[in-house]
Amino acid sequence: MPRGREPEGEIALTNAERQARYRARRLVEQPPVIVRQSRPSRQSRGKRWDNALAVMMTVQAECAAWFEALPESLRDSATAEALQEIIDLDLESIAAVRPPRGYGRD
């Protein structure tokens, strides 16, 4: 019954020799692993515009909820002023504007 690999020399390597050979193999520079990332699917300018508007409206709603949850003592703070500025933005007028389709397809 076979008991493993045959020794390359006349006698088997000692543990120290085997470890030294392993470390020498590890020191040899390995070629770098190339990981290719797939490109995200390309969206039209109009879809990206709509997605951006949806995100902005979501953030505006979150800021409105945050402002409503502020205690009365913080209503005059810089945070409250910034939240109020975001709430006061007229995103509906921005949403009414559509980017041009380009290349004469307006």
Secondary structure, DSSP 8 states (H G I E B T S, - for coil): ---S---SSSS---HHHHHHHHHHHHHS----------------HHHHHHHHHHHHHHHHHHHHHHHHHS-GGGTTSHHHHHHHHHHH--HHHHHH------TT--
